[in-house]
């Protein structure tokens, strides 16, 4: 009887241990499954917030009455009158506390910060350029003849701006909040990087050049292209070309007030000079397709720049009725 009783007690202990093990295994399995589903949900939320289209800023930008700056840089702020920025190379800085510094003048924006998605517009005329620091610390160099639309402050899930023209960006890195540059035909998505976007509506071709980091370009047809540093993609009528390796310096040297060109037709060179100096050039047909190479310092007077070009091409120029006519010698 004692031996039988001992065997019964041993069996009970074994069954209790087995039941305990099963309960622990069940709890662990259930917890793991719950954690996996929670992770998938959170990851999905992150990517949904990254990829879901939000056209608020695009609709705002495209619905605005077309306005161009004739001679001065114009800053349009919510609740403020149109602000003229007098300097040729202005510096505009938005802070997280709601103030804006335009050159040395401080403008208080606290009264608009509580409102939902208020947009600013920065309009740069031909012949002028601007540096713009957004509220998240992202820095923009804005080229001549460009319009930038951006919020007074960014929300927690998304950073978006809209561009017509050309900008060079150094995006503040934030893994949780992607930065998106939108244009009429395409958009560029980044987390933090340095790149150049050229998207002038008057030109038939746009481009994106990557200096550092990684960018993803997507057109209206949802086709996507990813760039590596030192690569460029051209966009024709909204269609993305294949990425190609380039010397990035000619594409971004405008930030340093330089213009570099290699075997470029004079027509394209003078279109850029029209932007930088705000002067209208009339080229004879035989001059338009002349190929030239060189480097121009855009801080120099226009007269000196034209004199430099005339050394590399058989042309001469004359100023009539506030227009510059370029003819073959």
Buried (B, 14 or more C-beta within 10 A) or exposed (E): EEEEEEEEEEEEEEEEEEEEEEEEEEEEEEEEEEEEEEEEEEEEEBEEBBEEEBEEBBEBBEEEEEEEBEEBBBBBBBEBEEBEBEBEEBBBBBBEEBBBBBEEEEBEBEEBBEEEBBBBBBBBBBBBBBBBBBBBBBBBBBBBBBBBBBBBBBEEBBBBBBBBBBBBBBBBBBEEBBBBBBBBBBBBBBBBBBBBBBBBEEEEEBBBBBBBBBBBBBBEEEEEBBBEBBBBBBBEEBEBEEBEEBEBEBBBBBEEBBBBBEEBBBBBBBBBBBBBBBBEBEBEEEBEEBEBEBEBEBEEEBEEBBEEBBEBBEBEBEEEEEEBBBEEE
